[in-house]
Amino acid sequence: MTNSNSRLVYSDEIGTNCQKCGKVLKKCSCQTASKTGDGQVRVERQTKGRKGKGVSLISGLPLAAAELKALAKELKQRCGCGGTVKDGVIEIQTDQRDLLIAELQKKGYQAKKAGG
């Protein structure tokens, strides 16, 4: 027996699912591009939450998840270190921002240093 007098007042689930596959956006694998922003690729150094160890973060790349992973692999091999891809951001475990910017510019991206 349903109550015809009831209606939805508030829900935080509306708009958080992918329109293509129906999964939650954070777990969606069909999403074609990450956060594109202003089209500028930014390379920054961060130590927050890493016990003083510096990592280089590369954000703003308009690539799909598989392409991001492949690019991260190339950059890790070029720097000779480890890294990962999290939430559309490539993390490289080194502070070789100048080398990373040069490699990204060779591939045709407008890369620049961000942060301090």
Protein Blocks (a to p, Z undefined) as FASTA:
>chain_A
ZZfkbccfbdckgopacfklopafklpckbmbdceknopacddddfehpgopacdddehi
acdfklmmmmmmmmmmmnopacddeehiacddbdffklmmmmmmmnopacddehZZ
